[in-house]
């Protein structure tokens, strides 16, 4: 299975060229599965401390427009997150899975653990979802998601090991200066879940109001880093062995009872 990770610049004037280059990469690499960063089809709203309902609704529309065009990427399946407004009027950050077969995006998890600090005023902008970490299927591949901050709650990686996921996806918007810490956390999450951990992050240049530092990754179930991105290589594709992930559930430390 060919999986692709990416770092995307969401700033106005930079997003569209980035998507065009990503499309070329996905076509060339014959990507089966693409992971997108957290809410990547609009500027990073939570950089501002004061929430703006009009900007939120614009971001909802921007994501809907780009998701409607995901077929152009030619990946068999895509996971990302998007801003939504639910039936009760609550703003949420929803993980979705899109498949080429259906041509549609389906939500399956809403971000629960929300930071609220400089550059990441997420709890101010929107509300947490239910404390549910369900899996989703992409053909016969079982996938779990932890959106950004959720990765640090490793009990859910263990939960996903019991659910026998093959891929643990971590879409992010995380800062410059902490990328190596996040990579170490991704290695721990992969080992806890006994799954390949994939993460894609937003990227903006240092000093931008949206402090997003890139460094996306593919990590195997034993914590080995198979690929990372940087400004010279914003997209990376790796062929992974799903059987390795499945066998990993019966090896240390996954088999140890709690």
Backbone bond lengths (Angstrom), bond angles and torsions (degrees), N, CA, C in turn:
res aa  C-N    CA-C-N  psi(-1)  N-CA   C-N-CA  omega(-1)  CA-C   N-CA-C  phi
1 X - - - 1.456 - - 1.524 108.73 -
2 X 1.327 116.93 125.82 1.457 121.64 178.01 1.527 109.95 -91.44
3 X 1.335 116.41 118.29 1.461 121.30 -179.71 1.525 109.07 -113.53
4 X 1.330 115.76 141.61 1.456 121.27 -178.36 1.521 109.95 -121.96
5 X 1.337 115.04 133.37 1.456 122.82 172.78 1.524 107.82 -113.21
6 X 1.329 116.57 161.84 1.466 118.38 -177.65 1.518 109.91 -155.34
7 X 1.330 114.70 157.77 1.457 120.56 165.59 1.526 106.62 -118.16
8 X 1.318 115.88 131.03 1.461 122.09 -171.33 1.521 109.96 -122.09
9 X 1.326 115.91 135.56 1.458 123.11 175.23 1.525 107.94 -90.02
10 X 1.349 118.48 109.42 1.465 120.04 -173.58 1.525 114.35 -86.40
11 X 1.331 118.16 2.83 1.462 119.85 -175.80 1.527 111.49 -68.85
12 X 1.315 114.76 148.50 1.456 120.53 177.84 1.530 109.49 -58.77
13 X 1.305 116.00 131.78 1.458 121.34 -178.29 1.513 113.53 92.20
14 X 1.319 117.37 -14.93 1.463 122.13 -179.86 1.527 112.15 -114.02
15 X 1.333 116.67 -26.57 1.459 120.42 -176.19 1.522 112.16 -63.14
16 X 1.317 117.67 -49.94 1.467 120.33 -175.40 1.528 112.70 -61.73
17 X 1.352 119.57 -46.85 1.472 118.50 176.17 1.524 112.84 -60.82
18 X 1.333 116.49 -34.25 1.463 120.02 178.81 1.528 110.61 -65.25
19 X 1.327 116.62 -42.09 1.460 120.44 179.17 1.527 110.64 -65.70
20 X 1.319 117.23 -38.19 1.468 120.51 177.57 1.531 110.78 -61.16
21 X 1.337 117.02 -43.90 1.466 120.34 179.25 1.530 110.89 -67.66
22 X 1.338 116.54 -37.98 1.465 119.95 177.17 1.523 110.39 -63.14
23 X 1.312 116.56 -40.18 1.472 120.75 178.33 1.518 110.83 -59.78
24 X 1.332 117.00 -44.52 1.468 120.96 177.91 1.529 110.46 -60.41
25 X 1.335 116.05 -42.90 1.464 120.11 -178.84 1.532 111.01 -63.68
26 X 1.322 116.69 -46.82 1.469 121.12 -178.35 1.522 111.11 -61.83
27 X 1.332 116.56 -41.17 1.468 120.26 176.64 1.521 110.38 -61.60
28 X 1.326 116.44 -46.85 1.469 121.19 -175.58 1.522 111.60 -65.55
29 X 1.348 116.24 -39.51 1.469 120.75 -175.27 1.521 113.44 -88.11
30 X 1.346 116.64 -5.02 1.475 120.78 -178.59 1.534 110.98 53.66
31 X 1.311 113.91 55.43 1.463 121.93 -176.79 1.528 111.49 -65.71
32 X 1.328 115.85 132.32 1.459 121.24 172.05 1.528 110.93 -86.89
33 X 1.341 115.67 -41.45 1.458 120.55 -176.37 1.522 109.86 -135.87
34 X 1.331 115.81 132.07 1.468 122.57 179.48 1.519 108.96 -120.16
35 X 1.337 116.37 130.46 1.455 121.56 171.83 1.515 108.99 -105.46
36 X 1.336 116.54 126.79 1.455 123.14 177.42 1.526 110.30 -98.80
37 X 1.345 117.97 157.62 1.466 119.93 176.09 1.527 112.26 -69.59
38 X 1.317 114.51 174.73 1.465 122.39 179.97 1.530 110.89 -66.19
39 X 1.319 116.77 126.23 1.472 124.00 176.33 1.535 111.27 38.28
40 X 1.323 115.44 61.45 1.472 120.76 -167.70 1.522 114.45 -90.00
41 X 1.326 119.10 -6.80 1.458 119.98 -173.48 1.522 113.47 -97.20
42 X 1.329 116.39 20.38 1.462 122.12 171.71 1.520 107.28 -157.33
43 X 1.318 116.87 169.25 1.461 119.57 176.75 1.526 111.00 -60.93
44 X 1.339 116.34 155.94 1.458 121.61 -176.79 1.528 109.32 -73.19
45 X 1.336 116.26 101.30 1.461 122.55 -173.19 1.525 112.25 -62.78
46 X 1.321 117.04 -39.58 1.460 121.22 -172.15 1.523 113.46 -71.51
47 X 1.329 118.17 1.95 1.460 120.30 172.03 1.528 110.92 -67.98
48 X 1.334 117.08 -24.17 1.461 122.50 179.30 1.523 110.27 -95.97
49 X 1.325 116.92 136.24 1.461 120.11 -177.95 1.519 112.43 -74.07
50 X 1.333 117.09 -26.69 1.457 120.69 -176.44 1.525 110.32 -99.37
51 X 1.342 117.90 113.22 1.465 120.10 -178.42 1.521 111.43 -69.09
52 X 1.331 114.31 144.92 1.460 121.95 -178.71 1.527 107.89 -125.63
53 X 1.336 118.45 106.60 1.470 120.21 -178.28 1.519 113.59 -57.47
54 X 1.348 117.23 -32.40 1.462 120.30 179.18 1.518 110.84 -66.39
55 X 1.330 116.65 -42.91 1.465 120.23 178.61 1.526 110.68 -66.62
56 X 1.335 116.53 -36.40 1.465 119.05 177.66 1.521 110.64 -61.09
57 X 1.332 116.25 -46.96 1.464 119.97 -179.47 1.528 111.27 -64.08
58 X 1.340 116.64 -35.51 1.466 119.25 176.40 1.528 110.34 -64.58
59 X 1.336 116.09 -39.83 1.469 119.96 178.01 1.531 110.81 -65.46
60 X 1.329 117.00 -37.81 1.466 120.58 175.51 1.522 109.56 -58.18
61 X 1.326 116.73 -46.18 1.476 121.23 -179.96 1.530 111.24 -65.69
62 X 1.325 116.43 -41.95 1.468 119.99 -179.77 1.527 110.72 -61.05
63 X 1.314 116.62 -42.96 1.461 119.67 179.30 1.524 111.34 -66.94
64 X 1.323 116.66 -40.94 1.468 119.46 179.06 1.522 111.00 -60.85
65 X 1.336 116.13 -39.71 1.468 120.17 -178.96 1.529 110.75 -65.97
66 X 1.313 116.97 -45.77 1.466 119.52 -178.45 1.526 111.45 -70.67
67 X 1.322 117.70 -37.66 1.462 119.89 178.69 1.517 110.75 -64.05
68 X 1.330 116.49 -35.08 1.467 120.53 177.99 1.524 111.47 -63.64
69 X 1.341 117.04 -20.11 1.468 121.08 -178.76 1.525 112.73 -104.06
70 X 1.335 118.36 11.23 1.460 120.12 -176.90 1.523 112.71 -62.32
71 X 1.304 117.28 -23.90 1.458 119.25 178.59 1.530 111.66 -59.87
72 X 1.337 116.99 -27.14 1.468 121.08 178.88 1.522 111.71 -63.51
73 X 1.329 117.05 -25.67 1.464 120.31 -178.91 1.524 112.29 -70.91
74 X 1.326 116.47 -26.24 1.468 122.82 176.97 1.522 113.94 72.12
75 X 1.326 118.09 13.60 1.460 119.98 170.56 1.530 108.57 -77.98
76 X 1.328 116.51 150.78 1.460 119.48 178.61 1.525 111.60 -70.29
77 X 1.345 116.85 -33.30 1.458 121.05 -179.20 1.517 109.76 -151.97
78 X 1.331 115.91 152.02 1.466 122.76 -178.02 1.523 108.15 -138.86
79 X 1.333 115.83 139.76 1.464 121.18 168.42 1.521 108.54 -122.47
80 X 1.318 115.73 138.16 1.457 122.23 175.32 1.510 108.54 -154.90
81 X 1.327 117.34 -169.87 1.460 120.36 171.75 1.524 108.48 -128.50
82 X 1.339 115.23 158.12 1.459 121.33 -176.54 1.525 110.09 -145.66
83 X 1.325 117.37 150.13 1.462 119.63 171.84 1.523 109.36 -76.61
84 X 1.318 116.38 139.40 1.454 120.90 177.34 1.532 109.30 -135.47
85 X 1.317 115.83 165.35 1.461 123.39 166.44 1.519 105.45 -124.21
86 X 1.330 116.78 118.36 1.468 118.50 -175.50 1.533 111.42 -81.93
87 X 1.305 116.33 -178.17 1.466 121.20 -173.80 1.527 113.02 -62.44
88 X 1.333 116.77 -25.15 1.461 119.78 179.31 1.530 112.38 -90.48
89 X 1.353 115.79 2.87 1.457 120.23 178.73 1.512 114.44 88.21
90 X 1.331 117.36 8.04 1.455 122.03 -178.97 1.529 110.74 -83.98
91 X 1.331 116.25 131.96 1.466 120.98 176.19 1.526 109.12 -81.89
92 X 1.331 116.64 134.11 1.463 122.27 -178.49 1.531 110.09 -138.60
93 X 1.330 115.34 163.08 1.462 123.98 173.73 1.531 106.23 -110.78
94 X 1.318 116.01 107.12 1.467 121.35 -169.35 1.528 111.74 -110.07
95 X 1.336 115.65 128.93 1.466 120.57 169.42 1.521 108.61 -77.51
96 X 1.338 115.36 138.41 1.463 120.43 179.60 1.521 109.28 -132.08
97 X 1.307 115.35 155.62 1.460 121.46 171.90 1.523 107.53 -120.58
98 X 1.319 115.07 131.70 1.464 122.41 177.42 1.516 107.63 -115.87
99 X 1.324 116.25 138.07 1.462 119.48 176.69 1.520 110.25 -125.52
100 X 1.310 115.09 146.21 1.460 120.69 177.37 1.522 110.12 -63.59
101 X 1.331 115.99 -33.94 1.460 120.33 -177.69 1.529 111.64 -63.60
102 X 1.336 116.26 -44.35 1.464 119.11 -178.37 1.521 112.54 -88.82
103 X 1.333 116.41 -27.58 1.464 120.62 -176.39 1.514 113.19 70.75
104 X 1.334 116.89 14.98 1.461 121.15 -176.67 1.532 110.43 -131.95
105 X 1.330 114.73 159.46 1.462 121.64 174.61 1.516 109.36 -103.59
106 X 1.322 115.46 136.95 1.458 121.56 179.95 1.526 108.92 -124.82
107 X 1.326 117.15 124.97 1.447 120.85 177.33 1.514 111.64 -74.33
108 X 1.361 116.57 143.40 1.468 118.36 179.73 1.527 113.69 -142.83
109 X 1.320 118.59 0.69 1.465 120.85 176.54 1.523 108.14 -163.63
110 X 1.335 116.49 141.19 1.458 121.30 175.18 1.529 108.88 -117.76
111 X 1.310 116.03 135.20 1.463 121.21 -173.62 1.529 111.06 -57.01
112 X 1.333 115.36 130.31 1.459 121.44 -175.54 1.530 112.30 -105.02
113 X 1.325 117.57 -42.80 1.464 121.22 -177.28 1.528 108.74 -91.92
114 X 1.346 116.22 109.52 1.467 121.02 -171.08 1.531 111.16 -115.79
115 X 1.326 117.97 117.99 1.462 119.76 173.22 1.531 110.52 -72.31
116 X 1.326 115.53 163.90 1.461 121.07 176.82 1.523 107.64 -152.83
117 X 1.321 115.65 88.35 1.461 121.94 -176.76 1.513 108.76 -157.79
118 X 1.313 116.15 176.94 1.460 121.41 -176.46 1.530 111.22 -51.35
119 X 1.332 115.46 122.99 1.458 121.56 178.88 1.513 114.73 86.85
120 X 1.333 115.80 -13.91 1.473 120.31 -175.33 1.534 109.02 -141.27
121 X 1.336 115.72 61.17 1.460 121.96 -177.35 1.532 109.18 -85.25
122 X 1.315 115.11 57.86 1.461 119.43 -171.80 1.529 112.53 -74.55
123 X 1.338 117.09 -42.91 1.454 118.64 179.86 1.531 110.97 -66.90
124 X 1.327 116.64 -22.48 1.460 121.29 175.59 1.519 111.10 -75.50
125 X 1.323 117.22 -36.07 1.468 122.38 -176.11 1.525 112.82 -81.08
126 X 1.332 117.17 -36.13 1.466 118.23 -174.22 1.518 110.84 -151.69
127 X 1.313 115.91 170.91 1.456 121.97 -175.16 1.528 110.83 -100.92
128 X 1.324 114.90 154.70 1.460 119.73 178.18 1.527 110.01 -72.83
129 X 1.336 114.86 152.64 1.452 120.52 173.63 1.513 110.60 -85.26
130 X 1.323 115.78 -168.44 1.451 120.50 176.62 1.529 110.00 -71.05
131 X 1.320 115.64 152.46 1.463 120.80 178.91 1.524 109.24 -81.04
132 X 1.331 114.05 67.34 1.454 122.30 -178.08 1.527 109.29 -129.69
133 X 1.307 116.62 130.34 1.457 122.10 179.91 1.526 107.94 -122.94
134 X 1.328 114.29 76.63 1.452 121.32 -179.19 1.528 110.32 -82.75
135 X 1.303 116.30 162.51 1.457 121.71 175.23 1.520 109.25 -100.21
136 X 1.324 114.75 165.54 1.461 120.29 173.19 1.523 107.98 -134.80
137 X 1.309 115.86 156.90 1.466 121.25 -179.86 1.518 110.56 -107.71
138 X 1.329 115.26 135.88 1.462 122.55 169.55 1.519 105.72 -118.61
139 X 1.323 116.00 99.77 1.465 121.71 -167.19 1.535 107.49 57.10
140 X 1.343 118.77 -116.04 1.457 119.21 179.55 1.523 111.84 -105.68
141 X 1.321 117.05 15.79 1.463 122.28 -178.79 1.526 108.99 -98.51
142 X 1.332 116.49 122.10 1.462 120.14 -179.04 1.527 109.23 -93.52
143 X 1.328 115.52 131.76 1.462 121.93 -171.41 1.523 110.00 -128.08
144 X 1.325 116.03 137.90 1.457 122.78 169.89 1.519 109.25 -117.80
145 X 1.321 116.92 156.95 1.458 120.62 -179.04 1.518 110.12 -132.46
146 X 1.323 115.59 139.00 1.454 123.33 169.05 1.526 106.11 -128.75
147 X 1.316 116.33 113.89 1.460 120.37 -174.43 1.519 109.63 -82.45
148 X 1.313 115.87 108.51 1.461 124.09 171.81 1.533 111.58 52.53
149 X 1.336 118.43 -109.61 1.464 122.82 -175.94 1.522 112.54 -51.99
150 X 1.317 117.65 -29.19 1.465 120.93 -178.91 1.525 112.21 -59.77
151 X 1.331 117.56 -23.44 1.456 120.56 -178.87 1.525 111.93 -59.63
152 X 1.353 116.14 -30.97 1.465 119.31 -175.04 1.529 113.12 -75.65
153 X 1.292 118.15 -6.69 1.459 121.71 177.62 1.533 107.03 -97.33
154 X 1.335 114.66 84.67 1.460 121.57 -166.83 1.526 113.04 -69.36
155 X 1.330 117.29 -13.76 1.458 118.07 175.92 1.526 111.32 -60.89
156 X 1.340 116.16 -26.55 1.467 118.76 179.89 1.520 111.05 -79.57
157 X 1.327 118.31 -25.74 1.467 120.00 172.14 1.519 109.82 -66.48
158 X 1.338 116.72 -40.29 1.467 120.50 175.50 1.538 110.42 -64.99
159 X 1.317 115.43 -40.43 1.470 120.50 175.37 1.523 110.19 -56.58
160 X 1.319 116.59 -43.58 1.462 120.32 -179.63 1.525 112.09 -69.26
161 X 1.334 117.03 -30.53 1.468 118.79 175.22 1.523 109.91 -61.75
162 X 1.334 115.90 -42.51 1.468 119.66 178.10 1.522 111.35 -65.14
163 X 1.345 116.10 -31.20 1.467 120.29 177.51 1.529 111.95 -79.91
164 X 1.353 116.43 -4.02 1.460 123.91 173.97 1.536 111.88 61.44
165 X 1.338 114.47 48.83 1.467 118.06 174.79 1.525 110.18 -72.77
166 X 1.323 114.68 156.24 1.464 122.16 173.54 1.529 111.24 -98.56
167 X 1.335 115.60 -35.06 1.463 122.03 -178.60 1.522 109.98 -126.11
168 X 1.332 116.14 133.35 1.450 122.29 170.12 1.524 107.00 -109.77
169 X 1.328 116.58 114.99 1.467 121.53 -174.55 1.518 110.38 -103.71
170 X 1.328 115.63 131.66 1.460 122.29 -177.70 1.528 109.27 -126.75
171 X 1.333 118.68 82.62 1.466 120.15 172.95 1.526 109.49 -70.59
172 X 1.369 117.54 135.51 1.466 120.48 -169.66 1.521 112.70 -134.65
173 X 1.345 112.32 160.13 1.462 123.08 162.26 1.520 104.76 -138.69
174 X 1.346 117.21 89.48 1.461 121.86 -172.46 1.520 110.11 -126.99
175 X 1.345 117.61 156.33 1.461 121.06 -164.44 1.524 115.80 -85.16
176 X 1.345 112.68 163.29 1.462 120.46 164.92 1.533 108.34 -59.46
177 X 1.318 115.64 148.73 1.459 119.39 175.74 1.512 114.29 90.58
178 X 1.345 117.01 -13.81 1.468 118.63 -179.87 1.520 111.46 -124.49
179 X 1.324 117.02 11.67 1.464 119.58 -173.11 1.530 112.48 -63.82
180 X 1.322 117.62 -37.98 1.462 119.38 -179.37 1.527 110.93 -68.81
181 X 1.327 117.20 -35.09 1.473 120.59 175.55 1.518 110.03 -62.68
182 X 1.328 116.43 -42.68 1.464 119.57 179.58 1.524 111.08 -65.69
183 X 1.333 116.55 -38.43 1.459 119.84 178.52 1.524 110.59 -62.31
184 X 1.333 116.97 -41.94 1.468 120.71 177.68 1.527 110.22 -62.69
185 X 1.328 117.08 -40.02 1.452 120.04 177.21 1.514 112.14 -63.89
186 X 1.333 116.11 -37.63 1.456 120.60 177.54 1.524 111.84 -64.70
187 X 1.329 116.59 -36.14 1.463 119.77 176.79 1.529 110.69 -65.26
188 X 1.333 116.29 -42.71 1.460 119.63 178.57 1.532 111.08 -64.74
189 X 1.331 116.77 -40.77 1.468 120.29 179.95 1.523 111.14 -63.41
190 X 1.337 116.55 -40.20 1.464 120.76 179.04 1.527 110.48 -61.90
191 X 1.339 116.85 -43.54 1.463 120.73 -179.64 1.527 110.35 -66.73
192 X 1.329 117.42 -42.70 1.469 120.30 179.43 1.528 111.43 -62.46
193 X 1.337 116.04 -40.83 1.471 120.18 -176.96 1.516 112.87 -82.94
194 X 1.328 118.22 -17.89 1.461 119.93 -173.67 1.507 111.26 60.59
195 X 1.342 115.95 39.63 1.464 122.09 -174.90 1.519 109.09 -141.78
196 X 1.315 115.78 162.59 1.454 119.31 170.51 1.525 108.24 -69.96
197 X 1.317 116.46 128.62 1.461 121.24 176.32 1.520 108.30 -100.94
198 X 1.332 115.40 121.18 1.463 122.63 177.81 1.520 108.14 -114.43
199 X 1.322 116.60 136.67 1.459 120.24 176.03 1.515 109.63 -140.15
200 X 1.341 116.23 136.65 1.461 122.72 172.51 1.516 108.04 -123.67
201 X 1.336 116.32 136.02 1.461 122.09 -173.17 1.530 110.77 -122.66
202 X 1.321 115.68 151.56 1.458 120.14 169.22 1.527 109.64 -69.90
203 X 1.333 115.75 157.21 1.466 120.35 175.32 1.517 109.43 -140.70
204 X 1.314 116.06 130.24 1.461 123.47 169.23 1.523 107.03 -134.12
205 X 1.318 118.76 153.68 1.467 119.26 -178.19 1.517 111.70 -63.77
206 X 1.324 116.40 150.45 1.459 121.07 178.04 1.526 109.99 -54.43
207 X 1.313 115.90 137.82 1.458 120.85 -179.27 1.507 114.01 95.13
208 X 1.334 117.14 -14.37 1.457 119.65 176.33 1.530 109.05 -69.36
209 X 1.348 116.34 151.98 1.464 120.10 179.67 1.522 111.45 -58.28
210 X 1.325 116.51 -37.48 1.464 120.84 174.92 1.522 107.56 -84.69
211 X 1.313 116.33 105.77 1.463 122.17 -176.27 1.521 109.35 -86.67
212 X 1.321 115.77 87.30 1.464 121.75 -177.10 1.518 108.62 -125.21
213 X 1.332 116.38 122.57 1.459 120.41 -164.91 1.509 117.79 -106.30
214 X 1.345 118.35 5.60 1.461 118.69 178.87 1.519 112.28 67.79
215 X 1.314 116.40 -146.19 1.468 125.89 -172.59 1.521 110.96 60.37
216 X 1.317 114.73 77.91 1.456 122.17 171.43 1.522 108.37 -89.43
217 X 1.340 116.83 165.31 1.462 117.87 -174.05 1.521 113.37 -152.26
218 X 1.342 113.90 159.56 1.465 124.11 163.39 1.519 106.05 -125.22
219 X 1.341 116.23 125.25 1.463 122.87 -178.00 1.526 108.15 -127.53
220 X 1.333 117.13 137.66 1.464 118.79 -178.58 1.534 110.95 -84.82
221 X 1.335 118.63 172.42 1.467 121.06 -174.62 1.524 114.80 -63.38
222 X 1.311 118.40 -14.44 1.459 121.26 176.70 1.517 112.53 -97.23
223 X 1.343 117.11 5.10 1.456 121.09 176.50 1.518 114.94 90.69
224 X 1.327 117.19 7.33 1.460 120.40 178.59 1.528 110.30 -79.91
225 X 1.326 116.37 130.58 1.466 121.52 -179.86 1.525 108.54 -80.85
226 X 1.334 116.43 117.32 1.459 121.35 -177.77 1.520 112.62 -93.15
227 X 1.329 117.51 -28.14 1.465 120.42 -179.53 1.519 108.95 -164.57
228 X 1.328 115.74 147.72 1.464 122.59 171.97 1.521 108.43 -137.86
229 X 1.320 115.52 161.54 1.464 120.49 176.80 1.529 110.06 -106.61
230 X 1.331 114.38 161.71 1.468 122.05 171.99 1.520 107.23 -153.05
231 X 1.315 117.82 -174.94 1.465 119.83 -175.51 1.526 112.14 -66.13
232 X 1.328 117.55 -27.84 1.463 120.46 177.63 1.523 112.21 -83.12
233 X 1.318 116.57 -23.85 1.472 122.19 -179.30 1.523 108.59 -132.52
234 X 1.334 117.57 75.38 1.469 120.22 -174.99 1.520 114.24 -75.58
235 X 1.335 117.31 -10.42 1.467 121.43 179.38 1.523 108.39 -130.98
236 X 1.328 116.17 136.01 1.468 119.89 177.37 1.523 108.90 -138.07
237 X 1.321 115.41 140.45 1.463 121.87 178.06 1.518 109.21 -123.63
238 X 1.334 115.57 135.03 1.459 122.68 -177.63 1.524 108.56 -131.96
239 X 1.309 116.30 139.18 1.465 120.69 171.60 1.527 107.87 -87.37
240 X 1.313 117.25 123.64 1.461 120.76 -177.97 1.533 110.24 -114.19
241 X 1.332 115.03 158.29 1.458 123.13 -177.64 1.532 108.29 -106.78
242 X 1.302 117.16 101.73 1.466 121.09 -177.09 1.526 111.97 -62.62
243 X 1.320 117.57 -31.16 1.459 120.24 179.95 1.532 110.74 -64.83
244 X 1.323 116.82 -32.68 1.466 120.75 176.90 1.529 110.02 -61.89
245 X 1.331 116.74 -43.12 1.462 120.27 178.15 1.527 110.67 -63.00
246 X 1.301 116.82 -40.61 1.471 120.37 -177.06 1.531 111.46 -68.89
247 X 1.315 117.26 -38.89 1.461 120.84 177.87 1.527 111.52 -70.82
248 X 1.333 115.80 -27.02 1.465 119.79 -177.39 1.517 113.01 -64.47
249 X 1.318 117.75 -22.22 1.470 119.61 -179.37 1.526 112.00 -64.03
250 X 1.335 116.81 -22.27 1.473 119.97 -176.81 1.525 111.78 -100.26
251 X 1.329 118.59 6.68 1.462 121.37 -179.34 1.525 110.09 -114.33
252 X 1.324 114.88 168.55 1.465 122.25 -177.69 1.522 111.63 -62.75
253 X 1.340 118.87 139.04 1.480 128.39 -1.36 1.523 113.74 -95.02
254 X 1.332 117.02 9.88 1.470 119.67 -172.47 1.535 112.62 -66.43
255 X 1.352 117.36 -31.95 1.467 118.47 -174.62 1.519 112.04 -77.52
256 X 1.336 117.98 -14.74 1.475 120.78 -173.79 1.525 109.22 -67.88
257 X 1.344 118.93 123.90 1.463 120.58 -178.28 1.528 111.73 -69.00
258 X 1.315 115.91 149.76 1.468 121.10 179.41 1.524 109.96 -88.25
